[in-house]
Amino acid sequence: MIRARFLQTPPRTSRPGSFHVRRLAAAAGLMLVAMLPGSAVTAQSPSPAAAWPVELVDDEGTSVTIPARPERIISLSPANTEIVFALGAGDRLLGGTDFDDFPAEAAALTDVANFNGVLMEQVVALDPDLVLAAGNFFTPPADIARMRELGYPVVVVYAATVAEVLDDIELIGDAVGEGAAARDLTASMQARIDQVTAAVAETGERPRTFYQIGSEPEIYAPAPGSFVADMVALAGGDAIVTTDPNVFAIPVEQLVAIDPEVIVVGDALYGICPADVSARPGWSVMTAVKEDAVRPVDDTVITRPGPRLAQGLANLARAIHPELVLDSIPVVDPPCATAGAGRVGSLAAR
């Protein structure tokens, strides 16, 4: 079974309204400083003491007003949950999803969302003063509308690229009153991302890379313009993608014709090993199989748009370029269950 996030509507090509926060008092202050002789204004972190209410525009272009520092937060995606914990606001999280698995404390949150959608009665019982939802239909639009009708501030995030993940961490930071911590985190992540991209550029090679995001009942590849394709490109690979942003299944004949030089097994956590991939009928003619360049990875940290993304990028870069040396980013042993163990159906949710 391919995980549901890849079967939803394709990523948007632009982000209406973007992610920028509009703090009226702060903006006025910046304007006054800018008019002073010799003054300079930079787009750095806002003051750690957030001015409330906060008005911001989420990734769907919706203007959201948050009256006061949120003390009762609900997260509707594992990525959002990770971000809130990473910003030091995990003690204000009351509810999450039944996919939340990191950090360990996230598993104890009251489940307010599952594969079928938002559990509205749980939301009402928790009475949140901020809901962090996920776009691109991960949180059903009808559920978002209903929560807003009930008076809850709902901020929707959806990152289609790695750069937008950093934007969304800052957006969530502003929403929860941890803007300075968010910008410290994104600066650290960007430094590690830059280290990876510089290292792969030095190799001078961009092998044709097939990232297998699923293999049952069909073989699934990244779509053009998708988040996974962006990750592969940043990790130093020439991403093999499907022919349509709406299509994720890729025929074996197409793969054979493209002839991947590296195959990254993104579903290794679910029992698919390199030996299983290499043994498939018709795959032996591919360069990646002939040269033993079929490599497993932990898909969660690569495809979940959260604080561990720089580590995920390093993991992916090492899968594509095994010779890569990244001194400050730890090597993580890739997962792979015993060959033939079978795959467990899962939604490794964003």
Phi, psi and omega per residue, in radians:
M1 nan 2.237 3.052
I2 -1.380 2.464 -3.101
R3 -1.177 2.514 -2.898
A4 -1.072 -0.492 -3.046
R5 -1.109 -0.427 -3.121
F6 -1.475 -0.169 -3.111
L7 -1.793 0.059 -3.135
Q8 -1.490 -3.103 -3.101
T9 -1.069 2.662 -3.054
P10 -1.180 2.770 3.109
P11 -1.062 2.553 3.080
R12 -1.257 2.739 3.139
T13 -1.599 -0.219 3.052
S14 -2.513 2.832 -3.075
R15 -2.006 1.678 -3.084
P16 -1.004 2.251 3.083
G17 1.428 -0.280 -3.102
S18 0.936 -2.746 -2.972
F19 -1.975 0.048 -2.892
H20 -1.228 2.435 3.108
V21 -1.489 2.464 3.080
R22 -2.034 1.691 3.071
R23 -1.730 1.948 -2.984
L24 -1.087 -0.791 -3.121
A25 -1.167 -0.750 -3.126
A26 -1.126 -0.705 3.138
A27 -1.099 -0.718 3.120
A28 -1.092 -0.715 3.124
G29 -1.089 -0.731 3.122
L30 -1.110 -0.664 3.125
M31 -1.112 -0.711 -3.137
L32 -1.148 -0.738 3.121
V33 -1.100 -0.699 -3.093
A34 -1.109 -0.465 -3.102
M35 -1.488 -0.178 -3.138
L36 -1.311 2.473 3.139
P37 -1.047 2.359 3.076
G38 1.304 0.061 -3.111
S39 -1.447 2.723 3.095
A40 -2.370 2.360 3.141
V41 -1.997 2.240 3.084
T42 -2.057 2.695 -3.114
A43 -1.522 1.060 3.139
Q44 -1.741 -2.972 -3.068
S45 -1.060 2.433 3.029
P46 -1.237 2.989 3.101
S47 -0.999 2.433 3.113
P48 -1.016 -0.470 3.122
A49 -1.519 1.706 -3.080
A50 -1.208 2.504 3.090
A51 -1.632 2.168 -3.112
W52 -1.906 2.568 0.040
P53 -1.259 2.767 3.092
V54 -1.934 2.301 3.043
E55 -1.973 2.220 3.126
L56 -2.421 2.911 3.124
V57 -2.033 2.148 -3.073
D58 -1.474 -3.064 -3.026
D59 -1.254 -0.187 3.063
E60 -1.742 0.118 3.110
G61 1.462 0.199 -3.130
T62 -1.553 2.275 3.075
S63 -1.403 2.210 -3.080
V64 -2.180 2.261 3.071
T65 -1.838 2.206 3.094
I66 -1.918 1.928 -2.954
P67 -1.120 -0.663 -3.064
A68 -2.602 2.951 3.135
R69 -0.953 2.109 -3.079
P70 -1.164 2.305 3.105
E71 -2.006 -0.211 -3.103
R72 -2.298 1.569 -2.995
I73 -1.844 2.439 3.020
I74 -2.066 2.355 3.072
S75 -1.968 2.354 -3.109
L76 -1.948 0.367 2.981
S77 -2.693 2.587 3.103
P78 -1.022 -0.614 3.122
A79 -1.114 -0.805 3.118
N80 -1.060 -0.691 3.120
T81 -1.070 -0.826 3.114
E82 -1.025 -0.727 -3.112
I83 -1.102 -0.811 -3.121
V84 -1.057 -0.766 3.096
F85 -1.096 -0.754 -3.105
A86 -1.108 -0.459 3.140
L87 -1.519 0.033 3.110
G88 1.434 0.290 -3.130
A89 -1.945 0.302 -3.109
G90 -1.082 -0.470 3.131
D91 -1.230 -0.190 3.098
R92 -1.743 0.008 3.083
L93 -1.459 2.152 3.131
L94 -1.794 -0.531 -3.059
G95 -2.471 2.604 3.100
G96 -2.503 -2.659 -3.127
T97 -1.964 2.881 3.117
D98 -1.395 0.151 3.016
F99 -1.779 -0.115 -3.082
D100 -1.125 2.203 -3.095
D101 -2.416 0.035 -3.131
F102 -2.651 2.332 -0.119
P103 -1.194 -3.131 -3.042
A104 -1.012 -0.578 -3.118
E105 -1.119 -0.382 -3.091
A106 -1.126 -0.517 -3.098
A107 -1.144 -0.388 -3.101
A108 -1.468 -0.134 -3.132
L109 -1.155 2.593 3.039
T110 -1.103 2.267 3.131
D111 -1.297 2.118 3.086
V112 -2.038 0.047 3.100
A113 -2.680 2.544 3.056
N114 -2.463 -2.882 -3.080
F115 -1.019 -0.505 -3.069
N116 -1.510 -0.255 -3.139
G117 2.361 -2.814 -3.096
V118 -1.444 2.376 3.065
L119 -1.549 1.596 -2.937
M120 -1.075 -0.595 -3.129
E121 -1.156 -0.547 3.082
Q122 -1.233 -0.677 3.100
V123 -1.043 -0.844 -3.123
V124 -1.089 -0.706 -3.132
A125 -1.126 -0.610 -3.132
L126 -1.441 -0.360 3.080
D127 0.871 1.112 -3.049
P128 -1.261 2.684 2.974
D129 -1.816 0.060 2.980
L130 -2.783 2.331 3.050
V131 -2.079 2.206 3.090
L132 -1.811 1.800 -3.068
A133 -1.740 2.994 3.138
A134 -2.062 2.351 -3.097
G135 -1.474 -2.926 -3.129
N136 1.019 0.617 3.066
F137 1.271 0.122 3.076
F138 -1.142 -0.824 2.889
T139 -1.626 2.107 -3.090
P140 -0.953 2.285 -3.130
P141 -0.950 -0.619 3.125
A142 -1.117 -0.611 3.113
D143 -1.225 -0.675 3.078
I144 -1.066 -0.811 3.139
A145 -1.069 -0.728 -3.126
R146 -1.127 -0.744 3.133
M147 -1.113 -0.656 3.084
R148 -1.185 -0.642 3.069
E149 -1.069 -0.581 3.127
L150 -1.376 -0.054 3.039
G151 1.677 0.163 -3.127
Y152 -1.543 2.319 3.019
P153 -1.177 2.118 -3.107
V154 -2.076 2.099 3.074
V155 -1.849 2.135 -3.100
V156 -1.811 2.228 3.099
V157 -2.120 2.532 3.021
Y158 -2.735 2.023 -3.126
A159 -1.776 2.119 3.105
A160 -1.650 -0.201 3.128
T161 -2.423 2.931 3.111
V162 -1.114 -0.720 3.124
A163 -1.023 -0.652 -3.134
E164 -1.254 -0.411 3.029
V165 -1.079 -0.778 3.126
L166 -1.120 -0.701 3.074
D167 -1.016 -0.763 -3.063
D168 -1.255 -0.552 3.039
I169 -1.082 -0.725 3.107
E170 -1.205 -0.651 3.081
L171 -1.058 -0.822 3.124
I172 -1.141 -0.678 3.080
G173 -1.011 -0.771 3.101
D174 -1.131 -0.659 -3.102
A175 -1.170 -0.615 -3.086
V176 -1.693 0.010 3.122
G177 1.472 0.436 3.140
E178 -2.205 0.804 -3.072
G179 -1.084 -0.721 -3.124
A180 -1.149 -0.753 3.114
A181 -1.087 -0.658 3.137
A182 -1.116 -0.733 -3.118
R183 -1.262 -0.551 3.004
D184 -1.111 -0.743 -3.133
L185 -1.135 -0.813 -3.106
T186 -1.179 -0.576 3.080
A187 -1.113 -0.736 3.104
S188 -1.128 -0.760 3.118
M189 -1.099 -0.753 -3.122
Q190 -1.090 -0.663 3.127
A191 -1.087 -0.707 3.139
R192 -1.252 -0.673 3.081
I193 -1.080 -0.760 3.117
D194 -1.077 -0.649 3.111
Q195 -1.093 -0.732 3.140
V196 -1.150 -0.851 -3.080
T197 -1.137 -0.605 3.097
A198 -1.176 -0.711 -3.124
A199 -1.144 -0.733 -3.130
V200 -1.249 -0.522 3.098
A201 -1.131 -0.590 -3.126
E202 -1.197 -0.369 3.119
T203 -1.206 -0.456 -3.131
G204 1.237 0.217 -3.106
E205 -2.243 2.513 3.061
R206 -2.345 1.396 -3.074
P207 -1.127 2.552 3.048
R208 -1.073 2.073 -2.970
T209 -2.120 2.150 3.035
F210 -1.784 2.001 3.063
Y211 -1.664 1.914 -3.124
Q212 -1.425 1.867 -3.132
I213 -1.567 -0.180 3.096
G214 -3.026 2.765 -3.085
S215 -2.490 0.226 3.103
E216 -2.468 2.268 0.001
P217 -1.459 -0.168 3.101
E218 -2.098 3.102 3.040
I219 -1.589 2.283 -3.058
Y220 -2.075 2.398 -3.112
A221 -2.194 2.877 3.041
P222 -1.083 2.576 3.035
A223 -1.523 2.780 3.097
P224 -1.016 2.348 3.105
G225 1.334 0.179 -3.079
S226 -1.471 2.916 3.126
F227 -1.052 -0.764 -3.115
V228 -1.136 -0.707 3.099
A229 -1.071 -0.655 3.096
D230 -1.132 -0.733 3.118
M231 -1.098 -0.761 3.134
V232 -1.072 -0.738 3.139
A233 -1.105 -0.782 3.131
L234 -1.148 -0.513 -3.135
A235 -1.454 0.088 3.036
G236 1.585 0.434 3.087
G237 -2.044 2.718 3.000
D238 -1.632 1.748 -2.964
A239 -1.152 2.267 2.994
I240 -1.522 2.132 -3.056
V241 -2.186 2.922 3.066
T242 -1.309 3.111 -3.063
T243 -1.592 -0.041 -3.029
D244 -2.570 2.343 3.107
P245 -1.034 -0.361 -3.130
N246 -1.604 -0.063 -3.029
V247 -2.090 2.312 3.138
F248 -2.019 -0.312 3.072
A249 -1.304 2.432 3.139
I250 -2.248 2.198 -3.140
P251 -1.151 2.541 3.105
V252 -1.052 -0.624 3.135
E253 -1.036 -0.663 3.116
Q254 -1.178 -0.712 3.103
L255 -1.096 -0.762 3.141
V256 -1.064 -0.725 -3.127
A257 -1.142 -0.686 3.137
I258 -1.297 -0.568 3.093
D259 1.068 1.306 3.131
P260 -1.056 2.441 3.071
E261 -1.568 -0.403 3.066
V262 -2.373 2.366 3.007
I263 -2.045 2.128 3.116
V264 -1.775 2.126 -3.073
V265 -1.570 1.630 -3.113
G266 -1.306 -0.288 3.131
D267 -1.777 0.462 -3.137
A268 -1.108 -0.536 3.133
L269 -1.102 -0.294 -3.033
Y270 -1.947 0.438 2.977
G271 1.698 0.120 3.128
I272 -1.730 2.065 -3.099
C273 -1.902 2.812 3.095
P274 -0.930 -0.651 3.134
A275 -1.112 -0.636 3.102
D276 -1.113 -0.738 -3.126
V277 -1.148 -0.838 -3.072
S278 -1.126 -0.470 -3.082
A279 -1.469 -0.055 -3.121
R280 -1.147 2.481 3.120
P281 -1.015 2.277 3.096
G282 1.545 -0.176 -3.066
W283 -1.501 -0.284 -3.047
S284 -1.133 -0.309 -3.110
V285 -1.440 -0.191 -3.101
M286 -1.327 2.500 -3.128
T287 -1.022 -0.709 -3.116
A288 -1.052 -0.669 -3.141
V289 -1.290 -0.772 -3.113
K290 -1.100 -0.571 -3.079
E291 -1.772 0.248 3.092
D292 0.981 0.761 3.137
A293 -1.939 0.783 3.059
V294 -1.907 1.963 -2.914
R295 -2.284 2.332 -3.135
P296 -1.463 2.677 3.072
V297 -2.464 2.858 2.994
D298 -1.480 1.765 -3.058
D299 -1.092 -0.536 -3.031
T300 -1.035 -0.868 -3.079
V301 -1.317 -0.254 3.106
I302 -1.499 -0.639 -3.034
T303 -1.866 -0.158 3.100
R304 -1.525 2.056 -3.021
P305 -1.385 1.327 -3.093
G306 -2.474 -2.817 -3.010
P307 -1.127 -0.370 -3.111
R308 -1.583 0.180 -3.016
L309 -1.124 -0.614 3.121
A310 -1.113 -0.682 3.053
Q311 -1.115 -0.713 3.102
G312 -1.060 -0.710 3.124
L313 -1.133 -0.692 3.099
A314 -1.117 -0.738 3.095
N315 -1.024 -0.787 -3.117
L316 -1.169 -0.719 3.138
A317 -1.090 -0.667 3.112
R318 -1.211 -0.534 3.078
A319 -1.197 -0.622 -3.134
I320 -1.425 -0.643 -3.132
H321 -2.194 1.448 -3.053
P322 -1.031 -0.382 -3.112
E323 -1.422 -0.066 -3.008
L324 -1.116 2.400 3.079
V325 -1.985 2.060 3.113
L326 -2.241 1.565 -2.957
D327 -1.021 -0.692 -3.009
S328 -1.594 -0.029 -3.138
I329 -2.013 2.063 -3.034
P330 -1.066 2.633 3.002
V331 -1.432 2.265 3.128
V332 -1.955 2.171 3.141
D333 -1.076 2.229 -3.117
P334 -1.215 2.556 3.136
P335 -1.406 2.690 2.958
C336 -3.007 1.981 3.095
A337 -1.238 2.941 3.141
T338 -1.009 2.343 -3.126
A339 -0.957 2.362 3.098
G340 1.449 0.080 -3.087
A341 -1.248 -0.309 3.139
G342 1.620 2.684 -3.077
R343 -1.764 2.399 3.097
V344 -1.594 2.218 3.084
G345 -1.084 2.366 -3.035
S346 -2.703 2.787 2.948
L347 -2.129 1.598 3.097
A348 -1.355 1.452 -2.840
A349 -1.250 2.596 3.027
R350 -1.325 nan nan
